[in-house]
Structure formats: C-alpha cells, structure tokens
Amino acid sequence: MSIELTIPSVGESITEVQIAEWLKNEGDAVKKDENVAVIDSEKSTFELPAPEDGRLKILRQAGETVKIGAVVGSIETNGEPAKADSGAKKKKEPEAPAPQKKAAAKPAEEKPKAEAKAEKPASAPASTPKSPDAAGREQETVPMTMLRKTAAKRLVEAKQQMAMLTTFNEVDMSTVQSLRAANKENFEKKYQVKLGFMSFFVKAAIDALKQFPQINAEIRDTDIVYHNFFDIGVAIASERGLVVPVLRNAERLSFADIERAIGDFANRSKEGKLKPTELEGGTFTITNGGVFGSLFSTPIINPPQTGILGMHSIQERPVAVNGQVVIRPMMYVALTYDHRIVDGREAVMFLRRLKEAIENPAQMLIEI
C-alpha cells in the first residue's frame, strides 16, 4: 500500500513552499511520525513527518518549489523497497534466461545496485556544480530559501515605500546589570529561566510606546491605525534566515513570561518548528545585533509597522557623571521610524524615555 506525502496548509496567505532538504534517502525505512523532509515557506520552516511505517519514495527533489497540497513523495507500507528500485530489477531481466552465464551474471547484478546507491543522496540541497568564473576561480551557486527571498522582498519594499530615518542614543546599563547580578540565581530557581536583557528592553519599549502611540501604529491606505495593544516582534537569526516571532499582548507579560517565550522561540526556530501564525502581525519590533558584536547599526522597519528598536553591544566607556569621568557599561540604541507619521521629536523623545526606563527601572513600576 502506498500513502501519499502531501504538503499541508501552513497559513491562508501561503500558496507554495520549497523542499529545503530530504532527511531520509530514497528507499529508506521510516517510522510513523518520523520527520522525512524539511520544508521552507515564506514565513517559517517546518518538518514533514511520515504518516505510517514503511519505505520512502521521493517524487519531488530538494530545491523544488511546490504548491500547497502537492504530493512530494509516498510511504510504501508493504515493506517493499521504493519503486525507484524497480528500474534496477528491469535491467537484470534480459540476463536471467541465460543459465550457462551464471558466473558472468554476478557483476551484472551488482551494477544496478551501485547505480541505485549513487542515486541515493536525495537529501542534498539543490545547487549547481562548482564552476570557475572568467578568471578561473571556483564559485558555487545555491538557490535562496523561500524565507530569505521573502525577507529580501519585504526589506526592499520597506526601503521603497517608507520615509525611514534613524535616531540614536546611548544607555548606561549599570543598574540593569546590578539588578541581574543580584537576582539572577533566585529568578532562575523560581522560574527555571535565565533573566536576560531582552525582557528589560521589551518592558521599557512598551513604556515608551504608551507615551508615543504613533510608533505603535501603522498606515492603511489614507488612514492611521493606532494599536491599543502591544504585540512585540523579537528578531531571531536562524540558519535559514531572519525570523520575527511575536510576543502577543506583551504588556500583560511578566519578566519571566517574556524570557520563557523568547527562549522557546529561539529553540523552535533552530528546529524549524515555529508556526506561521507566530510570525504574523506585530506592532513594533526589537532586534539585538549586540549578541553578534554589533556596536552601531540602522535597522530596517518590518512593514506595516512604523518603528524598530536596535540594541547593540555593551561596552565599557568613559562617560561624564556629575562632573566626573567614570567608566560605565554603555549600549548604543537606535530607533528607525517611518517619518510619514512619526516626527523627529517623537522619535527622539521615545529613545529618551526608553533610556530613562532602562537606567531607572523603578520608573516603569510606578508609571511616572
């Protein structure tokens, strides 16, 4: 019996996906619910499980783009090898009627096996062979994943359709570092998650967005839509491209809730298990280039949002405090905003408010 492997629906707006990789080879035995392929969509990466025990037959190769609902393979549940091996059997048939040539038949029988083995690595991602350029230097062409193609398209559209400007400030991280050092052990013991910097910045961003709602809004045709909720996107780098899962109603989340959610997003992005619905929407985005060592950058807005906050590396620098030069752990922060509905005054004051909240976290608690 043959059971079809079909591409499931992964979101209303997604009509096609790309086979990123086959995790099993043609003819391999697989178990029920064992993942056999990695599939890329415009918004996320997910894995395709086997519906039953059996042997895998591959119909569409890695790198191919297919429609939702398309049959990309099958599981042969009778335990027989996949049908691709039938070609090898057919090649042997002409030699079977000659019993006097049994000794010569062995090499003929082994040849199809070798050919089948050579065809086995079906899981390799599609790419063109390495080839020299005009100067004889080696180069290799690899197709972009759907996730990266979609991100590239959206970033270009954002640059073309928005009047983007970026403003900067710097934040003294001394207080937050002291709070983390004093509470990290008890926090982790109680909530089973580490206290990071991102939860402070999510809280501080929400505090500032409440003061400047234009930065938590979007343009729809000729209208401005102000969101009275705070769905904060958190940019996460994955092997297949940048993803931005969303913390829904982040204003209702505790520090522990935020840290748990971000950790879960990061883990599932590595495994390709983020759901498309978790990547949709969002009213504001935070990206942290500091984890990779970035000191200064101008992030690009994730449309249709009107603002994105960029965090950067913490570095000890000399600063003037009360007329004295002291060494403090400092972070540059950047706000890129859509100048069509956000004026420079609001953008600058947003960063000032965020700076104050990070440098004096108690301010957020008493909402002054």
C-alpha positions in Angstrom: 0.0 0.0 0.0 1.2 3.5 -0.9 0.4 6.5 1.3 1.0 9.9 -0.2 3.1 12.6 1.4 1.4 15.9 0.8 2.3 19.5 1.7 -0.1 20.7 4.4 -1.6 24.2 4.6 0.6 26.5 6.6 -1.3 29.7 6.5 -4.0 31.4 4.5 -1.7 33.6 2.5 0.9 30.9 1.7 0.2 29.1 -1.6 3.5 27.4 -2.3 6.6 26.2 -0.4 10.1 24.9 -1.2 11.5 21.5 -0.3 14.6 22.5 1.6 16.0 19.1 2.4 15.1 15.4 2.5 16.1 14.0 5.8 15.9 10.4 4.5 17.0 8.9 1.2 15.1 7.1 -1.5 14.1 3.6 -0.2 15.0 4.2 3.4 12.8 2.6 6.1 11.0 5.2 8.2 8.8 5.1 11.3 5.4 6.7 11.8 5.8 10.4 12.7 9.5 10.4 11.9 10.4 13.5 10.1 11.5 12.9 6.5 11.8 16.3 5.0 12.4 20.0 5.8 10.0 22.4 4.1 10.6 26.2 3.7 7.7 28.6 3.4 7.6 32.4 3.1 7.3 32.8 6.9 8.7 29.7 8.5 10.4 26.3 8.2 8.7 23.1 9.2 9.3 19.4 9.0 7.2 16.8 7.2 6.5 13.6 9.1 5.9 10.1 7.8 2.2 9.1 8.2 3.0 5.4 8.7 5.9 2.9 8.9 7.3 1.9 5.6 9.8 2.9 2.9 10.2 6.3 1.4 9.7 7.1 -2.2 10.7 10.6 -3.3 8.8 12.3 -6.1 10.0 15.9 -5.8 13.6 16.8 -5.2 15.2 19.2 -2.7 15.2 22.8 -4.0 11.9 22.4 -5.9 9.0 24.8 -5.3 5.6 23.1 -4.9 2.0 24.1 -4.3 0.2 23.5 -1.0 -1.5 20.1 -1.2 1.1 18.8 -3.8 2.3 15.2 -3.5 6.0 15.2 -2.9 6.6 11.5 -2.0 4.9 8.4 -0.6 5.4 5.8 2.0 5.3 2.2 0.8 3.7 0.5 3.8 4.1 -3.1 2.5 7.8 -3.0 3.5 9.0 -3.3 -0.2 11.7 -1.0 -1.4 10.6 2.2 -3.1 9.6 1.9 -6.7 12.7 3.7 -7.8 14.5 0.3 -7.4 12.2 -1.3 -10.0 14.4 0.1 -12.7 17.3 -1.9 -11.4 15.2 -5.1 -11.5 14.2 -4.5 -15.1 17.8 -4.1 -16.2 18.6 -7.6 -14.8 15.7 -9.4 -16.5 17.3 -9.8 -20.0 20.2 -11.7 -18.5 18.1 -14.1 -16.4 17.3 -16.6 -19.3 21.0 -17.5 -19.9 21.7 -20.0 -17.1 25.1 -21.0 -18.6 26.3 -17.5 -17.8 25.7 -17.5 -14.1 29.2 -16.6 -13.3 29.0 -13.6 -15.5 25.6 -12.6 -14.1 27.1 -11.6 -10.7 28.8 -8.4 -12.0 25.6 -7.5 -13.9 23.5 -7.9 -10.7 25.9 -5.7 -8.7 26.0 -2.9 -11.3 22.4 -1.8 -10.8 23.0 -1.8 -7.0 25.9 0.5 -7.5 23.8 2.8 -9.7 21.0 2.8 -7.1 23.5 3.7 -4.4 24.8 6.6 -6.5 21.3 8.0 -6.8 20.6 7.6 -3.0 21.7 11.0 -1.6 18.4 12.7 -2.5 18.6 14.8 0.6 21.3 17.0 -0.7 20.0 20.6 -1.2 19.8 21.6 -4.9 22.7 23.7 -6.2 24.6 24.0 -9.3 28.0 22.3 -9.6 31.1 24.3 -8.6 32.3 26.1 -11.7 35.1 28.5 -12.5 34.5 32.2 -13.2 36.0 34.1 -16.1 39.3 34.2 -14.2 39.3 30.5 -13.4 38.4 30.9 -9.7 35.9 28.5 -8.2 32.4 29.6 -7.4 29.1 27.9 -6.4 25.5 28.8 -7.0 23.0 27.9 -4.3 19.3 28.9 -4.5 17.9 31.2 -1.9 15.4 29.8 0.6 11.8 31.0 0.4 12.2 32.6 3.8 15.2 34.6 2.7 13.6 35.6 -0.6 10.5 36.8 1.2 12.6 38.7 3.7 14.6 40.3 0.9 11.4 41.3 -0.9 9.9 42.9 2.2 13.1 44.8 3.1 13.3 46.3 -0.4 9.6 47.2 -0.3 10.1 48.9 3.1 13.0 51.0 1.7 11.0 52.0 -1.3 7.6 52.7 0.3 8.6 54.3 3.7 10.4 57.5 4.6 12.8 55.8 7.0 15.0 57.8 9.4 17.1 56.5 12.3 17.9 58.3 15.6 20.3 57.2 18.2 21.0 57.4 21.9 23.2 55.6 24.5 22.1 53.8 27.6 24.0 53.3 30.9 23.5 49.6 31.7 24.9 49.7 35.2 21.6 49.5 37.0 20.2 46.6 34.9 23.5 44.7 35.3 23.4 45.2 39.1 19.7 44.0 39.2 20.5 40.9 37.1 23.6 40.1 39.3 21.6 40.4 42.5 18.5 38.5 41.3 19.6 36.0 38.6 20.0 33.0 40.9 16.7 33.4 42.7 15.0 34.3 39.4 16.3 31.2 37.7 15.5 29.0 40.7 11.9 30.2 40.8 11.1 30.4 37.1 13.5 27.9 35.5 14.7 30.5 33.0 17.6 33.0 33.0 17.0 36.7 33.5 18.3 38.4 30.3 18.4 41.9 29.0 15.7 41.5 26.4 12.9 41.4 29.0 14.0 44.8 30.3 14.0 46.3 26.8 10.6 44.8 26.0 9.2 46.4 29.2 11.0 49.7 28.5 9.8 49.8 24.9 6.2 49.3 25.9 6.5 52.0 28.5 7.8 54.4 25.8 5.2 53.3 23.2 2.5 54.2 25.6 3.8 57.7 25.6 4.2 57.9 21.8 1.5 55.8 20.2 2.5 56.9 16.7 5.4 54.4 16.9 2.9 51.6 17.7 0.7 52.4 14.7 0.5 51.7 11.0 -0.7 53.3 7.8 -3.6 51.7 6.0 -4.4 53.4 2.7 -5.1 57.0 3.8 -5.7 56.2 7.5 -3.5 55.8 10.5 -4.4 52.8 12.8 -3.4 53.2 16.4 -3.0 49.9 18.2 -4.1 49.9 21.8 -2.2 46.7 22.5 1.5 45.8 22.2 2.5 42.8 20.1 6.2 43.0 20.2 8.2 41.2 17.5 11.6 39.8 18.5 14.1 39.3 15.7 15.8 35.9 15.8 18.6 34.7 13.5 18.1 31.2 12.2 20.2 29.1 9.8 17.6 29.7 7.0 17.2 33.4 7.6 15.8 36.0 10.0 12.5 35.3 11.7 10.5 37.7 13.9 8.1 35.8 16.2 5.7 38.0 18.1 5.0 38.3 21.8 1.2 38.8 21.8 -0.1 41.3 24.3 3.4 41.8 25.7 2.1 44.4 28.1 0.4 41.6 30.1 3.6 39.5 30.4 5.9 39.3 33.3 9.7 39.3 33.0 9.6 35.5 33.4 6.9 35.2 30.7 8.9 37.2 28.3 12.2 35.3 28.9 10.4 32.0 28.6 8.7 32.9 25.4 11.8 34.3 23.8 13.8 31.2 24.8 11.1 29.0 23.3 11.0 31.0 20.1 14.8 30.7 19.8 14.8 26.9 20.3 12.0 26.2 17.9 13.4 28.5 15.3 16.5 26.2 15.3 14.3 23.1 14.9 12.1 24.7 12.2 9.0 24.4 14.4 7.8 28.0 14.6 4.2 28.3 13.4 3.4 30.9 10.6 0.7 32.4 12.9 3.5 33.2 15.4 5.3 35.3 12.8 2.4 37.3 11.7 1.3 40.7 12.8 3.3 42.6 15.4 3.0 46.3 16.2 6.7 47.0 17.0 10.0 45.1 16.6 13.1 44.8 18.7 16.4 43.4 17.2 19.6 42.7 19.1 22.7 42.9 17.0 24.7 43.1 20.1 24.7 39.3 20.6 26.9 39.2 17.4 29.1 42.0 18.5 27.4 44.9 16.6 28.3 48.3 18.1 26.1 50.5 15.8 23.5 49.9 13.1 20.4 51.3 11.4 17.7 48.6 11.5 15.1 48.4 8.7 11.4 48.5 9.7 9.3 45.4 9.4 6.2 46.7 7.4 3.5 47.7 8.0 5.0 48.7 11.4 6.3 52.2 11.8 9.2 51.6 14.2 12.0 49.2 15.1 14.4 49.3 18.0 18.0 48.2 17.6 20.1 47.0 20.6 23.8 46.7 20.4 26.9 45.5 22.3 27.6 46.7 25.8 31.0 48.2 26.1 32.7 49.9 29.0 33.4 53.5 28.0 34.4 56.7 29.8 31.4 59.0 30.4 30.9 62.2 32.4 28.7 61.7 35.5 28.2 64.7 37.9 31.3 66.4 36.5 33.5 63.3 36.9 34.8 61.0 34.2 33.8 57.4 35.1 33.8 54.1 33.3 30.4 52.7 32.7 28.9 49.8 30.7 27.2 51.6 27.8 25.0 50.5 24.9 24.1 52.4 21.8 20.4 52.1 20.9 18.8 53.0 17.5 15.2 53.7 16.6 14.3 53.6 12.9 10.9 55.2 12.3 8.6 55.9 9.4 8.7 59.7 9.0 5.4 59.7 7.3 3.6 59.5 10.6 6.4 59.8 13.2 8.1 63.2 13.6 11.7 63.5 14.7 10.5 65.0 18.0 8.5 61.8 18.9 11.4 59.6 17.8 14.0 61.4 19.9 11.7 61.5 22.9 10.8 57.8 22.6 14.5 56.9 22.9 14.9 59.3 25.8 12.0 57.7 27.6 13.4 54.2 26.9 16.9 55.3 28.2 15.3 56.6 31.4 13.4 53.4 31.9 16.5 51.2 31.5 18.6 53.4 33.7 15.9 53.7 36.3 13.7 50.6 36.0 11.6 51.6 39.1 10.2 54.3 36.9 8.3 51.7 34.9 6.8 50.1 38.0 5.2 53.3 39.4 4.4 54.5 35.8 5.6 58.1 36.2 
